[in-house]
Amino acid sequence: MTMSEITTIPEHPHRDYIGAKLGMWLFLFTEILLFGGMFLVYSAYREMNSSEFHAAGREMSVTLGAINTIILLTSSLTMALSISAIKNGAKTRSLLLQCATIILGMVFLVNKYVEWTDHISHGLYPGSPELLAMGHGKILFFGLYYVMTGIHGLHVLIGMGIIGFIVVLTARGSVTGEDYIKLENAGLFWHLVDIIWIYLFPLFYLII
């Protein structure tokens, strides 16, 4: 092989798929530690204030919580299908499914806004005179509710932003059937967000 032939060989960009996936799993592990710590705090306070936690739980809308659970489970499905579509070379279908995931996330946040607004209108928010007049257990319950669902909602918003970025990359051809690690990692983050809600739902809405 001559020197001229060597110089014409195209260079392929280095892609460390294993490293990218490992890095994502390490990040998700830190997220699990974050929410795991909050779940432990919730469990300890609930054990010490069982009756008041039960009473506070009756203020929650099981119907709205169940609807949000269905929405997030459906969004996990659309996200998984978008990855499957890009693997099979169906770029347009993948884009539509990614956009559907973002829309479902928006619907979830709108429902959560409606729920928060309803609680706030009834004086059930940290520092309100109505809540301070209640028992210590109810104050703890709603404090944990706003903190944990608020942080979760922030993760939903971040996930929507990440998927929106992936939509742009997919449209530009940077995410393809041969190079879909970015979409796959975005899907892992989104699935974690959904799994966390599956734990939050029974803690605040069902165990009453």
C-alpha positions in Angstrom: 0.0 0.0 0.0 1.4 3.3 -1.0 1.6 6.4 1.1 -1.1 8.1 -1.0 -3.4 5.2 -0.5 -2.9 5.3 3.2 -3.8 9.0 3.4 -7.1 8.5 1.5 -8.4 5.9 4.0 -11.3 7.7 5.8 -11.0 8.1 9.5 -13.9 6.8 11.5 -14.8 8.8 14.7 -14.1 7.0 17.9 -17.2 6.0 19.8 -16.9 4.6 23.3 -20.4 3.2 23.6 -19.5 1.1 26.7 -18.0 4.1 28.4 -21.0 6.2 27.6 -23.4 3.7 28.9 -21.4 3.0 32.0 -21.2 6.8 32.7 -25.0 7.0 32.4 -25.5 4.2 34.8 -23.2 5.8 37.3 -25.1 9.0 37.1 -28.4 7.2 37.5 -26.9 5.5 40.6 -26.4 8.9 42.2 -30.0 9.8 41.4 -31.1 6.6 43.1 -29.1 7.6 46.2 -30.7 11.0 46.2 -34.3 9.7 46.1 -33.5 6.7 48.2 -32.4 9.0 51.0 -35.7 10.9 50.7 -37.6 7.7 50.8 -35.8 6.7 54.0 -36.6 10.1 55.6 -40.3 9.7 54.6 -40.4 6.1 56.1 -38.9 7.3 59.4 -41.3 10.2 59.7 -44.3 8.1 58.7 -43.4 5.5 61.4 -43.3 8.3 64.0 -46.5 10.0 62.8 -48.5 7.2 61.4 -52.0 8.4 62.2 -51.4 12.0 61.0 -49.8 10.7 57.8 -52.9 8.6 57.2 -55.2 11.7 57.7 -53.1 13.9 55.5 -53.1 11.2 52.7 -56.9 11.6 52.5 -56.4 15.1 51.1 -54.7 13.6 48.0 -56.5 12.9 44.8 -56.0 9.2 44.0 -57.6 9.7 40.6 -55.2 12.5 39.5 -52.3 10.5 40.9 -53.4 7.4 38.9 -53.8 9.5 35.7 -50.3 10.8 36.1 -49.0 7.3 36.6 -50.7 6.1 33.4 -49.3 9.1 31.6 -45.7 8.4 32.7 -46.0 4.7 32.0 -47.2 5.5 28.5 -44.3 8.0 28.0 -41.9 5.2 28.9 -43.5 3.1 26.2 -43.2 5.8 23.5 -39.6 6.4 24.5 -38.8 2.7 24.2 -40.5 2.5 20.9 -38.6 5.5 19.6 -35.3 3.7 20.3 -36.6 0.6 18.6 -37.7 2.7 15.6 -34.3 4.3 15.1 -32.6 1.0 15.3 -34.8 -0.2 12.5 -34.0 2.9 10.4 -37.4 4.5 10.9 -36.2 8.0 11.6 -39.6 9.8 11.1 -41.4 7.3 13.4 -38.7 7.7 16.0 -39.0 11.5 15.9 -42.8 11.3 16.3 -42.4 9.0 19.3 -39.8 11.2 20.9 -42.1 14.2 20.5 -45.0 12.2 21.9 -42.8 11.5 25.0 -42.2 15.2 25.5 -45.9 16.0 25.1 -46.8 13.3 27.7 -44.3 14.9 30.1 -45.9 18.3 29.6 -49.3 16.8 30.3 -47.9 15.3 33.5 -46.5 18.6 34.7 -49.8 20.4 33.9 -51.7 17.9 36.0 -49.2 18.4 38.8 -49.6 22.1 38.5 -53.4 21.7 38.8 -53.0 19.5 41.9 -50.5 21.9 43.6 -52.7 24.8 42.9 -55.7 23.1 44.4 -53.7 22.2 47.6 -52.4 25.8 47.9 -55.9 27.2 47.5 -56.9 25.2 50.5 -54.0 26.4 52.5 -52.1 23.1 52.4 -48.6 24.4 51.7 -45.5 24.8 53.9 -45.7 27.8 56.2 -49.5 28.5 55.7 -51.5 29.3 58.8 -53.9 26.5 58.0 -51.2 23.9 57.8 -49.4 25.2 60.9 -52.6 24.9 62.9 -52.7 21.1 62.1 -50.6 18.4 63.7 -46.9 18.0 63.4 -47.4 14.9 61.3 -49.5 16.7 58.7 -46.9 19.4 58.4 -44.2 16.8 57.8 -46.4 15.0 55.2 -47.0 18.0 53.1 -43.5 19.3 53.5 -42.2 16.0 52.1 -44.9 15.9 49.4 -43.8 19.3 48.0 -40.1 18.6 48.2 -40.2 15.1 46.7 -42.8 15.7 44.0 -41.2 19.1 43.3 -37.7 17.5 42.7 -39.3 14.8 40.7 -41.1 17.4 38.6 -37.8 19.1 38.0 -36.4 15.8 36.7 -39.4 15.5 34.4 -38.6 19.0 33.0 -34.9 18.2 32.6 -35.8 14.9 30.9 -38.1 16.8 28.5 -35.2 19.2 27.7 -32.8 16.3 27.1 -35.3 14.5 24.8 -35.9 17.8 22.9 -32.2 18.1 22.3 -32.1 14.5 21.0 -35.0 15.3 18.7 -32.8 18.0 17.1 -29.9 15.6 16.8 -32.1 12.9 15.3 -33.5 15.4 12.8 -30.0 16.5 11.8 -28.9 12.9 11.3 -26.5 12.7 14.3 -28.6 10.0 15.9 -29.0 7.0 13.5 -29.6 3.3 13.5 -25.8 2.9 13.8 -25.2 5.6 16.4 -28.2 5.8 18.9 -26.3 5.8 22.2 -27.5 9.4 23.0 -31.1 8.4 22.5 -30.7 5.3 24.5 -29.1 7.2 27.4 -31.9 9.7 27.3 -34.3 6.8 27.5 -32.6 5.4 30.6 -32.9 8.8 32.3 -36.6 9.0 31.4 -37.3 5.5 32.6 -35.7 6.3 36.0 -38.0 9.4 36.3 -41.0 7.1 35.6 -39.8 4.5 38.2 -39.4 7.1 40.9 -43.0 8.3 40.3 -44.1 4.6 40.7 -42.7 4.8 44.2 -44.0 8.3 44.9 -47.6 7.4 43.9 -48.3 4.8 46.5 -46.4 6.7 49.2 -48.5 9.8 49.0 -51.7 8.6 47.4 -52.4 5.0 48.2 -51.0 4.2 51.7 -53.7 6.1 53.6 
